[in-house]
Each structure stands twice: as C-alpha cells, then as structure tokens.
Amino acid sequence: MSLIPVALGTTDPRGLVLITPEAFGDMEAWHATVAELRREAPVLRVEAEGWPPFWAITRHADVFTVSRRSDVFWNTERSAPGPDFQYDMFGALGIDLPRTLVQLHGTVHDQYRQVTSDWFRPAAVKGLQPAIDEIADEFADKLLEFDGHCDFATDLAVPFTLRVIMSIFGVPQSDEPLMLSLTQGLFGAADPEYLGDFADPLELVTSNIRKFEAYFDELTADRQQHPTDDLASVIANGRIDGQPLGEIERLWYYIIVATAGHDTTSFALSGGLEQLLRHPDQLRALEDDPSLLGNAAQEILRWTSPVRSFFRWAQEDFELGGVTIPKGDVVLTSYPSANRDEDVFADPMHFDIGRPDADKLLSFGLGIHYCLGAQVARREIRTLLGKVFERVATIDFDGEPQWSAAHFVSGVKHLPITYTLR
Ligand code: HEM
C-alpha cells in the first residue's frame, strides 16, 4: 500500500510535504517549502486522498495558540497524524485505537497524566542524573573499542537513549533489542529499512502492538505482585479514583513512554552532532567550554524538532492567522516549521548554539500536553555529547548522513563518523 499522499481538488501540493514520509528524508527541501507556506499560506487547507482534510499550521504564533487553547483544540484518538487506512486497519484487525496521553482530553487526560507526573518533575528528573551519567559513560567508552569509526546514530545515540528509558522503566538490558525493534517498527514503519520480513508497514505496526501487549502484560503482572520504585511499578499499580488503570490505557501508557522516550531523543542527538560537524567552530567551542551545552541542547532541539506534528480537533469556529477554522475541522501543528519561523528566531536557518532565542522552541509542544519527558531528553542530549567530547581529540563525517523517511517522528538515522581519541 502506497504511503505517498495525493492532493485532491485545488489543494496546494506544497501542503503535502507535511504528511509525505519521503519528504522528511530531505529536510533542506522540506524547510524551503514550509518557509514558502509560512509566508504565503500559513493556515492552509490540505485535502489529500485517504487523509482527513486538515489545516496545515506552519507559523510559530499559530502553533502556539493551538497548543495553548486546548479548550478549543482537542486531542482525540487520531491525534497522531496518519492516513485513514492506518486507523481503519486497527478496527479490521480487532485492535483498539491507541489511548495514550496524547489521545486523551480533559479530566481523563489530567487524571492519567497525574499517575506519572511526579516521576517527571524537574527535581525528580535531576535525581536521575547519576544514572544518566553512568549510562553515557558506558556508551561514550565504546568509542575506545570502535577503532576510530562508527555510526554515531546506531552505535551510540539509539542504544544510549534506549538504555536510559529502559532503566527508568526498570526493565532488564536483555529486553532492549526487542524494545528497539518494536518501537522502530511502530514509528518508522514507512521506512523500508525497518520493514524487515513484512510486506506492508501496517502489518508491521499491528504485529508490533501485539508484541508490546504480550510484553507489558507480563511486566504488569510482575510489578503488581512485586512492586519496586521504578516507573513500570508506578504504571502497573496506578489508580484513578481508586480504580486501577484501564487495560488499554495502561498498555498505551507503557508504549508512549517507551516509544516517545527514545526515538525522539536519539534523532535529536544524531541531528545535533551532524550540525556540529558542519560547524567545527561551534564544536570546538563546546569542547572547550561544556557550560555551553545547556543552550546547545536547546538549539539542537529547535533545529532537529524530531516530532514533526500533531493533529487537534476544533470544538468551535476559531479564527487563526486570519482564517476561520470551522468547528469539527482538524489542524496539523508543524513543530519543525514553527521552530524556523523568521518572526521569532533571528536568522532561523542558521544553526547557532549561542543563539539567545533558542528557548522559544516548540519542539516539545506546549500547554496541557507539553512533553512529559522534556527534562529527561535535555539531560540526555547534554550528557552524552559532553561525554563524547571529553574523549575525542578530532571528530568528523565518515560518509553521508541518512535521514529516516517518516512523517510523524524522524531525523538522522545514520551518522558515520571518524574520530581520534584524546
Ligand atoms: C527530543 C526528544 C523529545 C521530543 C522532541 C518530544 C516531543 C513531544 C511532543 C511534541 C509532545 C506533544 C506535546 C503537545 O501536544 O503539546 C510530547 C508529548 C509527550 N512526550 Fe515527548 N518528546 C521527546 C522526548 C520524550 C521523552 C524522553 C519522554 C519520556 C521519558 C517523552 C514522553 C512524552 C509523553 C508521555 C508525552 C505525552 C504528554 C501528554 O499528552 O500529556 N518524550 N513529546
């Protein structure tokens, strides 16, 4: 089944770049197109075959408004942008539609978010720093074994971010390969590299959901009988109004933390290093002064913006950027576009770890659905890059980087590097 959307009627074909997996494989061209949209049609109606019609929101101010006005723009079971058949397939295969935090709204969302929100408070996340340091040291030490050449994405960024999230969950290292193939198959399913033996991305997605279900059912049973202080125990034993979490909600709670927790951050890390290699002066500045890593991580997140968009449903007519969005319509919030808005960021197409406006990034969204793991992700980025720079004397490209072709979460999936040690 083709995942290349086709424009309907008089739809401006430029709007399709927001939902076309392959378009995210060439981010320079992608950004050139959305820069035009920001200038000429910042609230653009897009009709594509097999997709719900939606309004593409590309300016920072409008993505900001949609995210803040959650009273008007609701998250629903179709918050993750995807073609109709992806959702129809769930029904056909007898699989319930996802019900993670990003698909919930209102009181139910607040209640479910509260189950883990203590875990993700800044003070609690600060307490994870020694564990993140230890894991980062372990992976940065692999540079000593790789003999001057490796793929930073697959050898360091992916396994590092996976290990951090698995250690937060409290699951054994031996389960990491399984978790990796499951999450890559869920988010990057359109990318042929992750298809494996499956002929169709949907088969892969549904098969993965079933495997997640089996894995997490076992984990829940274990943590209900032997609770520890890990996040899996918090989710397994979570209660709302005195009742255990619904089975579907509990499954998807695990899945969102497992998936949102590592692909996103590893894409930021690989895309960040890719940019630093293109800007050796900035790389040197970071090596000389690790205190710059905080702002550098923000700039990396602005630049890479690995979560590409979300859908929101308008509950009433609403004027946005001079256009009336009718009640019942869908809007698509484009985070990478908002993060390059020339009205907000000075010289936005320039990567600059010292930029004073990096904090205005929208990569983690905003408002009631603001990314729970934002503090964890920032710490992971600062820590791993810092540990790598402590060890290398020189570092450079060792081949062309490659981007994954996926419209929801994507970024640099291969980053061959060559380096010498200090
Ligand atoms: C670079 C890394 C990451 C990026 C770019 C990112 C981005 C996002 C975005 C855009 C949202 C939706 C925000 C909105 O709708 O306003 C979100 C939600 C979420 N993220 Fe992240 N995320 C990252 C890392 C993480 C990590 C490390 C975790 C977990 C440890 C995590 C867990 C979540 C959860 C649970 C939600 C749902 C929150 C809700 O709906 O209430 N994310 N993230």
Residues whose N, C-alpha, C, O or C-beta is under 5 A from the ligand:
A	BS01	HEM	S67 L101 V102 R113 I256 V257 A260 G261 T264 T265 A268 P306 V307 S363 F364 G365 L366 I368 H369 Y370 C371 L372 G373 A374 V376 A377
